[in-house]
Amino acid sequence: MRATKVIMISLPAALLDKTQLLARQEDRSRSELIREALRQYLASRRWQRLRRWGAETADRLRLESAGDLERLLDKVGAGRRRAAR
């Protein structure tokens, strides 16, 4: 059984032309190029979700500056060190 699955996608002609040109320039197949683009898109989405979570958490904890975050981390770290004793 193949490790990959074959799918069919539709692209506007201009996008297909650009894809083919770039694949030739980079000596890659269209499939390789599209797989890499999708990997980068998915990684970007993960970072977007992480940044959104961080901003929501900072709002919830009323962190307004990097200094506020440092003080919180110091406080949490000190509490963990005391608990470990």
The first five atom37 places (N, CA, C, CB, O) and aatype in JSON, in Angstrom:
{
  "aatype": [12, 1, 0, 16, 11, 19, 9, 12, 9, 15, 10, 14, 0, 0, 10, 10, 3, 11, 16, 5, 10, 10, 0, 1, 5, 6, 3, 1, 15, 1, 15, 6, 10, 9, 1, 6, 0, 10, 1, 5, 18, 10, 0, 15, 1, 1, 17, 5, 1, 10, 1, 1, 17, 7, 0, 6, 16, 0, 3, 1, 10, 1, 10, 6, 15, 0, 7, 3, 10, 6, 1, 10, 10, 3, 11, 19, 7, 0, 7, 1, 1, 1, 0, 0, 1],
  "atom_mask": [
    [1, 1, 1, 1, 1],
    [1, 1, 1, 1, 1],
    [1, 1, 1, 1, 1],
    [1, 1, 1, 1, 1],
    [1, 1, 1, 1, 1],
    [1, 1, 1, 1, 1],
    [1, 1, 1, 1, 1],
    [1, 1, 1, 1, 1],
    [1, 1, 1, 1, 1],
    [1, 1, 1, 1, 1],
    [1, 1, 1, 1, 1],
    [1, 1, 1, 1, 1],
    [1, 1, 1, 1, 1],
    [1, 1, 1, 1, 1],
    [1, 1, 1, 1, 1],
    [1, 1, 1, 1, 1],
    [1, 1, 1, 1, 1],
    [1, 1, 1, 1, 1],
    [1, 1, 1, 1, 1],
    [1, 1, 1, 1, 1],
    [1, 1, 1, 1, 1],
    [1, 1, 1, 1, 1],
    [1, 1, 1, 1, 1],
    [1, 1, 1, 1, 1],
    [1, 1, 1, 1, 1],
    [1, 1, 1, 1, 1],
    [1, 1, 1, 1, 1],
    [1, 1, 1, 1, 1],
    [1, 1, 1, 1, 1],
    [1, 1, 1, 1, 1],
    [1, 1, 1, 1, 1],
    [1, 1, 1, 1, 1],
    [1, 1, 1, 1, 1],
    [1, 1, 1, 1, 1],
    [1, 1, 1, 1, 1],
    [1, 1, 1, 1, 1],
    [1, 1, 1, 1, 1],
    [1, 1, 1, 1, 1],
    [1, 1, 1, 1, 1],
    [1, 1, 1, 1, 1],
    [1, 1, 1, 1, 1],
    [1, 1, 1, 1, 1],
    [1, 1, 1, 1, 1],
    [1, 1, 1, 1, 1],
    [1, 1, 1, 1, 1],
    [1, 1, 1, 1, 1],
    [1, 1, 1, 1, 1],
    [1, 1, 1, 1, 1],
    [1, 1, 1, 1, 1],
    [1, 1, 1, 1, 1],
    [1, 1, 1, 1, 1],
    [1, 1, 1, 1, 1],
    [1, 1, 1, 1, 1],
    [1, 1, 1, 0, 1],
    [1, 1, 1, 1, 1],
    [1, 1, 1, 1, 1],
    [1, 1, 1, 1, 1],
    [1, 1, 1, 1, 1],
    [1, 1, 1, 1, 1],
    [1, 1, 1, 1, 1],
    [1, 1, 1, 1, 1],
    [1, 1, 1, 1, 1],
    [1, 1, 1, 1, 1],
    [1, 1, 1, 1, 1],
    [1, 1, 1, 1, 1],
    [1, 1, 1, 1, 1],
    [1, 1, 1, 0, 1],
    [1, 1, 1, 1, 1],
    [1, 1, 1, 1, 1],
    [1, 1, 1, 1, 1],
    [1, 1, 1, 1, 1],
    [1, 1, 1, 1, 1],
    [1, 1, 1, 1, 1],
    [1, 1, 1, 1, 1],
    [1, 1, 1, 1, 1],
    [1, 1, 1, 1, 1],
    [1, 1, 1, 0, 1],
    [1, 1, 1, 1, 1],
    [1, 1, 1, 0, 1],
    [1, 1, 1, 1, 1],
    [1, 1, 1, 1, 1],
    [1, 1, 1, 1, 1],
    [1, 1, 1, 1, 1],
    [1, 1, 1, 1, 1],
    [1, 1, 1, 1, 1]
  ],
  "atom_positions": [
    [[0.84, -1.19, 0.0], [0.0, 0.0, 0.0], [0.88, 1.25, 0.0], [-0.95, 0.0, 1.22], [1.9, 1.3, 0.69]],
    [[0.48, 2.24, -0.76], [1.25, 3.49, -0.87], [1.2, 4.28, 0.43], [0.72, 4.34, -2.02], [0.2, 4.27, 1.15]],
    [[2.3, 4.96, 0.72], [2.35, 5.83, 1.89], [1.63, 7.15, 1.6], [3.8, 6.1, 2.3], [1.28, 7.87, 2.53]],
    [[1.42, 7.45, 0.34], [0.73, 8.68, -0.03], [-0.57, 8.33, -0.73], [1.61, 9.56, -0.93], [-0.74, 7.23, -1.26]],
    [[-1.48, 9.27, -0.74], [-2.75, 9.12, -1.43], [-2.77, 10.1, -2.59], [-3.96, 9.35, -0.48], [-2.31, 11.24, -2.47]],
    [[-3.3, 9.68, -3.69], [-3.43, 10.53, -4.86], [-4.76, 11.26, -4.76], [-3.32, 9.71, -6.19], [-5.8, 10.64, -4.53]],
    [[-4.73, 12.58, -4.94], [-5.95, 13.38, -4.93], [-5.99, 14.22, -6.19], [-6.03, 14.28, -3.66], [-4.99, 14.35, -6.91]],
    [[-7.14, 14.78, -6.45], [-7.28, 15.68, -7.6], [-7.69, 17.05, -7.05], [-8.34, 15.13, -8.63], [-8.59, 17.15, -6.22]],
    [[-7.02, 18.09, -7.52], [-7.39, 19.44, -7.13], [-7.61, 20.29, -8.38], [-6.3, 20.08, -6.22], [-7.13, 19.96, -9.46]],
    [[-8.34, 21.36, -8.2], [-8.57, 22.31, -9.29], [-7.83, 23.6, -8.97], [-10.1, 22.59, -9.5], [-7.89, 24.1, -7.84]],
    [[-7.14, 24.13, -9.96], [-6.42, 25.39, -9.81], [-6.78, 26.3, -10.97], [-4.88, 25.16, -9.74], [-6.97, 25.84, -12.09]],
    [[-6.87, 27.6, -10.69], [-7.01, 28.53, -11.81], [-5.79, 28.41, -12.72], [-7.18, 29.99, -11.29], [-4.69, 28.13, -12.24]],
    [[-5.97, 28.62, -13.99], [-4.89, 28.46, -14.97], [-3.64, 29.26, -14.6], [-5.37, 28.87, -16.36], [-2.52, 28.76, -14.71]],
    [[-3.82, 30.5, -14.16], [-2.67, 31.34, -13.83], [-1.89, 30.77, -12.65], [-3.14, 32.77, -13.5], [-0.66, 30.82, -12.65]],
    [[-2.58, 30.22, -11.67], [-1.91, 29.63, -10.52], [-1.17, 28.35, -10.93], [-2.91, 29.33, -9.39], [-0.06, 28.1, -10.46]],
    [[-1.77, 27.58, -11.77], [-1.1, 26.38, -12.28], [0.16, 26.75, -13.05], [-2.06, 25.57, -13.18], [1.2, 26.1, -12.89]],
    [[0.07, 27.78, -13.88], [1.25, 28.23, -14.64], [2.38, 28.63, -13.7], [0.88, 29.4, -15.56], [3.54, 28.26, -13.92]],
    [[2.04, 29.39, -12.65], [3.07, 29.82, -11.69], [3.64, 28.62, -10.94], [2.48, 30.83, -10.7], [4.84, 28.58, -10.66]],
    [[2.79, 27.66, -10.62], [3.24, 26.46, -9.92], [4.21, 25.67, -10.78], [2.04, 25.59, -9.53], [5.26, 25.23, -10.31]],
    [[3.85, 25.49, -12.03], [4.72, 24.74, -12.94], [6.05, 25.44, -13.16], [4.03, 24.53, -14.28], [7.1, 24.79, -13.18]],
    [[6.02, 26.75, -13.31], [7.25, 27.52, -13.5], [8.15, 27.39, -12.28], [6.93, 29.0, -13.78], [9.35, 27.14, -12.41]],
    [[7.59, 27.56, -11.11], [8.38, 27.47, -9.88], [8.93, 26.05, -9.69], [7.54, 27.87, -8.67], [10.08, 25.89, -9.27]],
    [[8.14, 25.05, -9.99], [8.6, 23.67, -9.87], [9.8, 23.43, -10.79], [7.47, 22.67, -10.2], [10.77, 22.79, -10.39]],
    [[9.73, 23.95, -12.01], [10.86, 23.81, -12.94], [12.09, 24.55, -12.41], [10.49, 24.34, -14.34], [13.2, 24.02, -12.44]],
    [[11.88, 25.77, -11.93], [13.0, 26.57, -11.42], [13.69, 25.89, -10.24], [12.52, 27.96, -11.01], [14.91, 25.98, -10.09]],
    [[12.91, 25.23, -9.41], [13.47, 24.58, -8.22], [13.77, 23.1, -8.43], [12.51, 24.73, -7.06], [14.18, 22.4, -7.51]],
    [[13.58, 22.65, -9.67], [13.82, 21.25, -10.01], [13.07, 20.31, -9.07], [15.33, 20.94, -9.97], [13.64, 19.37, -8.52]],
    [[11.78, 20.6, -8.9], [10.9, 19.8, -8.04], [9.66, 19.45, -8.83], [10.53, 20.56, -6.73], [9.37, 20.08, -9.85]],
    [[8.95, 18.47, -8.37], [7.67, 18.16, -9.01], [6.61, 19.11, -8.48], [7.27, 16.67, -8.77], [6.78, 19.71, -7.42]],
    [[5.52, 19.23, -9.2], [4.39, 20.03, -8.71], [3.9, 19.47, -7.39], [3.24, 20.07, -9.75], [3.58, 20.22, -6.47]],
    [[3.84, 18.15, -7.31], [3.37, 17.52, -6.07], [4.25, 17.92, -4.88], [3.35, 16.0, -6.21], [3.74, 18.25, -3.81]],
    [[5.58, 17.88, -5.07], [6.48, 18.28, -3.99], [6.24, 19.72, -3.58], [7.95, 18.09, -4.42], [6.19, 20.05, -2.4]],
    [[6.08, 20.57, -4.57], [5.87, 21.99, -4.31], [4.56, 22.22, -3.55], [5.86, 22.78, -5.63], [4.52, 22.98, -2.59]],
    [[3.51, 21.56, -3.97], [2.2, 21.73, -3.33], [2.21, 21.12, -1.93], [1.09, 21.09, -4.18], [1.61, 21.68, -1.01]],
    [[2.89, 19.98, -1.75], [2.99, 19.38, -0.41], [3.69, 20.35, 0.54], [3.75, 18.03, -0.46], [3.24, 20.55, 1.67]],
    [[4.8, 20.94, 0.08], [5.54, 21.88, 0.92], [4.69, 23.1, 1.25], [6.85, 22.31, 0.23], [4.7, 23.57, 2.39]],
    [[3.96, 23.61, 0.28], [3.08, 24.76, 0.52], [2.02, 24.42, 1.57], [2.4, 25.22, -0.8], [1.72, 25.24, 2.44]],
    [[1.46, 23.22, 1.49], [0.45, 22.81, 2.46], [1.06, 22.63, 3.84], [-0.23, 21.52, 2.01], [0.44, 23.02, 4.84]],
    [[2.25, 22.05, 3.92], [2.93, 21.93, 5.22], [3.14, 23.3, 5.85], [4.29, 21.21, 5.07], [2.89, 23.49, 7.04]],
    [[3.61, 24.25, 5.05], [3.85, 25.59, 5.58], [2.56, 26.26, 6.01], [4.55, 26.46, 4.53], [2.52, 26.95, 7.04]],
    [[1.49, 26.06, 5.25], [0.19, 26.62, 5.61], [-0.28, 26.05, 6.94], [-0.85, 26.34, 4.5], [-0.74, 26.79, 7.82]],
    [[-0.17, 24.73, 7.1], [-0.62, 24.1, 8.34], [0.22, 24.56, 9.53], [-0.55, 22.58, 8.22], [-0.32, 24.78, 10.62]],
    [[1.52, 24.71, 9.34], [2.39, 25.21, 10.42], [2.01, 26.64, 10.78], [3.87, 25.13, 10.0], [1.99, 27.0, 11.96]],
    [[1.72, 27.45, 9.78], [1.31, 28.83, 10.02], [0.02, 28.89, 10.82], [1.13, 29.57, 8.68], [-0.12, 29.71, 11.73]],
    [[-0.92, 28.02, 10.49], [-2.19, 27.96, 11.23], [-1.96, 27.57, 12.69], [-3.17, 26.97, 10.57], [-2.59, 28.13, 13.59]],
    [[-1.06, 26.61, 12.93], [-0.76, 26.21, 14.31], [-0.2, 27.4, 15.09], [0.24, 25.03, 14.34], [-0.59, 27.64, 16.23]],
    [[0.73, 28.16, 14.47], [1.3, 29.33, 15.15], [0.24, 30.39, 15.39], [2.45, 29.93, 14.32], [0.25, 31.05, 16.44]],
    [[-0.69, 30.58, 14.45], [-1.78, 31.54, 14.65], [-2.62, 31.16, 15.85], [-2.66, 31.63, 13.4], [-2.95, 32.02, 16.68]],
    [[-2.96, 29.88, 15.97], [-3.75, 29.42, 17.11], [-2.98, 29.61, 18.42], [-4.14, 27.94, 16.94], [-3.56, 30.02, 19.43]],
    [[-1.68, 29.32, 18.4], [-0.87, 29.48, 19.6], [-0.78, 30.95, 20.0], [0.54, 28.91, 19.37], [-0.89, 31.28, 21.19]],
    [[-0.58, 31.85, 19.03], [-0.53, 33.28, 19.34], [-1.86, 33.77, 19.9], [-0.16, 34.09, 18.08], [-1.9, 34.57, 20.84]],
    [[-2.97, 33.29, 19.31], [-4.3, 33.69, 19.8], [-4.49, 33.2, 21.23], [-5.41, 33.13, 18.88], [-4.98, 33.94, 22.08]],
    [[-4.1, 31.93, 21.49], [-4.21, 31.4, 22.86], [-3.37, 32.23, 23.82], [-3.77, 29.92, 22.91], [-3.82, 32.56, 24.91]],
    [[-2.15, 32.58, 23.42], [-1.28, 33.39, 24.27], [-1.87, 34.75, 24.57], [0.0, 0.0, 0.0], [-1.82, 35.21, 25.71]],
    [[-2.45, 35.39, 23.55], [-3.06, 36.71, 23.76], [-4.27, 36.6, 24.68], [-3.47, 37.33, 22.41], [-4.46, 37.44, 25.56]],
    [[-5.09, 35.57, 24.5], [-6.27, 35.38, 25.35], [-5.84, 35.09, 26.79], [-7.15, 34.22, 24.82], [-6.46, 35.58, 27.74]],
    [[-4.8, 34.29, 26.95], [-4.3, 33.97, 28.29], [-3.73, 35.22, 28.95], [-3.23, 32.86, 28.22], [-3.97, 35.46, 30.14]],
    [[-2.98, 36.01, 28.2], [-2.42, 37.25, 28.74], [-3.54, 38.18, 29.18], [-1.52, 37.95, 27.7], [-3.45, 38.81, 30.24]],
    [[-4.6, 38.29, 28.38], [-5.75, 39.13, 28.77], [-6.39, 38.61, 30.05], [-6.8, 39.18, 27.63], [-6.69, 39.37, 30.97]],
    [[-6.6, 37.29, 30.1], [-7.26, 36.69, 31.27], [-6.43, 36.9, 32.54], [-7.5, 35.18, 31.04], [-6.99, 37.11, 33.61]],
    [[-5.09, 36.84, 32.42], [-4.21, 37.02, 33.57], [-3.84, 38.49, 33.79], [-2.95, 36.2, 33.38], [-3.08, 38.82, 34.69]],
    [[-4.38, 39.34, 32.95], [-4.13, 40.79, 33.02], [-2.63, 41.12, 32.89], [-4.66, 41.36, 34.34], [-2.1, 41.97, 33.6]],
    [[-1.98, 40.43, 31.96], [-0.57, 40.7, 31.69], [-0.51, 41.79, 30.62], [0.2, 39.41, 31.22], [-1.02, 41.61, 29.52]],
    [[0.12, 42.9, 30.96], [0.15, 44.03, 30.03], [1.54, 44.27, 29.43], [-0.31, 45.28, 30.72], [1.68, 45.04, 28.49]],
    [[2.55, 43.61, 29.98], [3.9, 43.83, 29.48], [4.73, 42.57, 29.65], [4.57, 45.02, 30.21], [4.33, 41.62, 30.32]],
    [[5.89, 42.58, 29.03], [6.82, 41.46, 29.2], [7.26, 41.37, 30.66], [8.05, 41.63, 28.27], [7.51, 40.27, 31.17]],
    [[7.36, 42.51, 31.32], [7.73, 42.52, 32.74], [6.69, 41.8, 33.59], [0.0, 0.0, 0.0], [7.04, 41.07, 34.51]],
    [[5.41, 42.01, 33.26], [4.34, 41.3, 33.99], [4.5, 39.79, 33.82], [2.94, 41.75, 33.48], [4.34, 39.04, 34.78]],
    [[4.81, 39.37, 32.63], [5.0, 37.94, 32.36], [6.21, 37.41, 33.13], [5.17, 37.69, 30.86], [6.14, 36.33, 33.73]],
    [[7.3, 38.14, 33.12], [8.51, 37.71, 33.84], [8.21, 37.55, 35.33], [9.66, 38.71, 33.64], [8.63, 36.56, 35.95]],
    [[7.49, 38.51, 35.92], [7.16, 38.43, 37.34], [6.29, 37.21, 37.63], [6.45, 39.71, 37.81], [6.48, 36.53, 38.63]],
    [[5.32, 36.93, 36.75], [4.46, 35.77, 36.93], [5.29, 34.49, 36.85], [3.34, 35.75, 35.88], [5.12, 33.6, 37.69]],
    [[6.16, 34.38, 35.87], [6.99, 33.18, 35.72], [7.91, 33.0, 36.93], [7.83, 33.26, 34.43], [8.11, 31.88, 37.4]],
    [[8.47, 34.1, 37.43], [9.32, 34.02, 38.63], [8.51, 33.52, 39.82], [9.94, 35.4, 38.95], [8.98, 32.69, 40.6]],
    [[7.3, 34.03, 39.96], [6.42, 33.65, 41.08], [6.06, 32.16, 40.98], [5.14, 34.52, 41.09], [6.13, 31.45, 41.98]],
    [[5.68, 31.71, 39.8], [5.33, 30.3, 39.6], [6.54, 29.42, 39.84], [4.77, 30.07, 38.18], [6.44, 28.38, 40.49]],
    [[7.69, 29.82, 39.32], [8.91, 29.04, 39.51], [9.29, 28.93, 40.98], [0.0, 0.0, 0.0], [9.71, 27.86, 41.44]],
    [[9.16, 30.02, 41.73], [9.49, 30.0, 43.15], [8.54, 29.06, 43.89], [9.42, 31.43, 43.75], [8.96, 28.32, 44.78]],
    [[7.26, 29.09, 43.53], [6.28, 28.2, 44.17], [6.58, 26.74, 43.9], [0.0, 0.0, 0.0], [6.44, 25.9, 44.78]],
    [[7.0, 26.44, 42.7], [7.33, 25.04, 42.34], [8.59, 24.58, 43.07], [7.53, 24.9, 40.81], [8.69, 23.44, 43.5]],
    [[9.55, 25.49, 43.2], [10.78, 25.11, 43.9], [10.48, 24.82, 45.37], [11.85, 26.24, 43.78], [11.04, 23.89, 45.95]],
    [[9.59, 25.63, 45.99], [9.22, 25.39, 47.4], [8.48, 24.08, 47.53], [8.34, 26.55, 47.94], [8.71, 23.34, 48.49]],
    [[7.61, 23.76, 46.6], [6.81, 22.53, 46.66], [7.69, 21.3, 46.48], [5.72, 22.56, 45.59], [7.35, 20.22, 46.97]],
    [[8.8, 21.44, 45.78], [9.68, 20.3, 45.51], [10.56, 19.94, 46.72], [10.57, 20.6, 44.3], [11.16, 18.87, 46.76]],
    [[10.62, 20.82, 47.67], [11.5, 20.58, 48.84], [10.91, 19.59, 49.78], [11.78, 21.87, 49.59], [11.51, 19.28, 50.81]]
  ]
}
